[in-house]
Amino acid sequence: MKLLDYYSILGVNPSADQRAIRSAFRRLARRYHPDIAGKHAVSGFLLIREAYEVLSDPEKRRQYDRLRVQSVQVEESARRPGSVPQPGAPRRGFRLVVRLFGIRIEIGAGVG
């Protein structure tokens, strides 16, 4: 499961302050609210709301940022030459399983 980039969902930089995050959320919420945009916008609105709930809470944001850094490190190590097992070779790898806000997230490479 790929980690969602809440910063890009809200259209803010990772260094954005709470005011910028709230402003981006309010702008997007008005645009994509199902009562305004229609029933087809429900999933997008829920994603925007989820991103705001995480980034607006300082503790949740710290946890998310740590997980985001780990996710980038995992992706980079998976792209290194020799990290993809050859046919017939024993499978090596790792799996990182974390629970973030009640959601189980598995990140891994080369795990069989």
Residue, then its C-alpha position, 0 to 999 in steps of 0.5 A: m500500500k502506497l502512503l498517501d501524500y496529504y501535503s499534495i492532496l491539500g496543495v501545501n508544502p511540508s513546511a506549511d504552517q497551520r494557517a496555510i493548511r487550514s486555508a487550503f482545506r477550507r478552499l478545497a472543502r468548499r469546492y469539493h463538498p458533495d452538497i455543492a459539487g454533487k454526489h460524485a465528489v464524496s470520495g475526493f471530499l473524504l480524502i481532503r478531510e482525512a488529509y486535514e485531520v492528520l495535518s491539522d493535529p500536531e501529534k498526528r502530523r509528527q507521526y505522519d511525517r516520520l512514516r513518510v520519511q520511512s516510506v521514501q527510504v523504503e522506496e529508495s532502497a527498493r530501487r537500488p541495483g541488485s534489490v530485485p531478486q533474480p529468478g531462482a534466487p532466495r527471496r530476501g527483503f523486509r516488511l515494515v508494518v505500522r499502525l497509523f490512526g487505526i489503519r494498518i500500513e504495510i511497506g515492503a520490498g522483495v518479501g515473498 
